[in-house]
């Protein structure tokens, strides 16, 4: 978990570690595969999957695709287009942070 938090800290001023843990839980078994644990900003099908599966389904965003694509592009820029190893956890964290939805990933205590 500390590796994920450390990576998020490279891009976010203040890190919600509970949200990072929640995103890790959300990604689940996909993080075991090096390829699936990364986001490639140069592959349109990958970015469409981030938009459709993460932003629309998980975060329930209803903005037009071009607006969601702008948000994804912004994260690609933030993480550096030349960086070929964009952690999926960090990528999702930055998107959730942009939309003020980190709480979606924080477990509620009963």
C-alpha positions as CSV (number, residue, x, y, z in Angstrom):
1,X,0.0,0.0,0.0
2,X,2.8,2.4,0.8
3,X,4.0,2.2,-2.9
4,X,0.6,3.3,-4.1
5,X,0.5,6.2,-1.6
6,X,4.0,7.3,-2.5
7,X,3.2,7.4,-6.2
8,X,0.0,9.4,-5.5
9,X,2.1,11.9,-3.4
10,X,4.1,12.7,-6.5
11,X,1.0,14.3,-8.1
12,X,-1.4,15.3,-5.2
13,X,-0.7,17.8,-2.6
14,X,-2.7,16.1,0.1
15,X,-3.3,12.3,-0.1
16,X,-6.3,10.6,1.4
17,X,-4.7,7.2,2.3
18,X,-8.2,5.6,2.9
19,X,-9.2,6.6,-0.6
20,X,-6.0,5.1,-2.0
21,X,-6.8,1.8,-0.2
22,X,-10.4,1.9,-1.6
23,X,-9.1,2.4,-5.1
24,X,-6.7,-0.5,-4.6
25,X,-9.7,-2.6,-3.5
26,X,-11.8,-1.4,-6.4
27,X,-9.0,-2.4,-8.9
28,X,-8.6,-5.8,-7.1
29,X,-7.0,-8.6,-9.0
30,X,-6.2,-6.4,-12.0
31,X,-3.3,-4.9,-10.0
32,X,-1.5,-8.3,-10.1
33,X,-0.9,-7.9,-13.8
34,X,1.8,-5.3,-14.7
35,X,0.0,-4.4,-17.9
36,X,-3.5,-4.0,-16.3
37,X,-2.0,-2.1,-13.3
38,X,-1.0,0.7,-15.7
39,X,-2.8,3.2,-17.8
40,X,-1.5,4.0,-21.3
41,X,-2.4,7.5,-22.5
42,X,-1.3,6.6,-26.0
43,X,-4.0,3.9,-26.4
44,X,-7.4,5.3,-27.2
45,X,-9.3,2.0,-26.3
46,X,-7.6,2.1,-22.9
47,X,-8.7,5.7,-22.3
48,X,-12.2,4.9,-23.5
49,X,-12.3,2.1,-20.9
50,X,-11.2,4.5,-18.2
51,X,-14.0,6.9,-19.3
52,X,-16.7,4.3,-19.6
53,X,-15.9,1.9,-16.7
54,X,-14.4,4.2,-14.2
55,X,-15.8,7.7,-14.7
56,X,-19.3,6.7,-16.0
57,X,-19.9,3.5,-14.1
58,X,-17.9,3.9,-10.8
59,X,-18.1,7.6,-10.3
60,X,-21.5,7.9,-12.1
61,X,-20.3,11.0,-14.1
62,X,-22.9,12.2,-16.6
63,X,-20.9,14.8,-18.5
64,X,-20.5,14.5,-22.3
65,X,-17.8,12.1,-23.4
66,X,-15.6,15.0,-24.7
67,X,-15.7,16.6,-21.2
68,X,-14.7,13.4,-19.6
69,X,-12.0,12.9,-22.2
70,X,-10.7,16.3,-21.3
71,X,-10.4,15.3,-17.6
72,X,-8.6,12.1,-18.6
73,X,-6.3,14.1,-20.9
74,X,-5.5,16.4,-18.0
75,X,-4.4,13.5,-15.8
76,X,-2.2,12.2,-18.7
77,X,-0.6,15.7,-18.8
78,X,-0.2,15.8,-15.0
79,X,1.5,12.4,-14.9
80,X,3.6,13.2,-17.9
81,X,3.0,12.0,-21.4
82,X,6.5,10.5,-21.6
83,X,5.9,8.5,-18.4
84,X,5.1,5.1,-19.7
85,X,4.3,3.6,-16.3
86,X,1.2,5.5,-15.1
87,X,-0.1,3.6,-12.1
88,X,-3.8,2.9,-12.5
89,X,-4.3,3.6,-8.8
90,X,-2.8,7.0,-9.1
91,X,-4.6,7.7,-12.4
92,X,-8.0,6.9,-10.8
93,X,-7.1,8.8,-7.6
94,X,-6.4,12.0,-9.6
95,X,-9.6,11.6,-11.6
96,X,-11.7,11.0,-8.4
97,X,-9.9,14.0,-6.8
98,X,-10.7,16.2,-9.7
99,X,-14.4,15.5,-9.3
100,X,-14.3,15.7,-5.5
101,X,-15.3,12.1,-5.3
102,X,-12.6,10.4,-3.2
103,X,-15.2,9.7,-0.6
104,X,-16.6,7.0,-3.0
105,X,-13.6,4.9,-2.1
106,X,-13.6,5.5,1.7
107,X,-15.2,2.8,3.8
108,X,-17.9,4.1,6.0
109,X,-17.5,3.0,9.6
110,X,-20.6,1.4,11.1
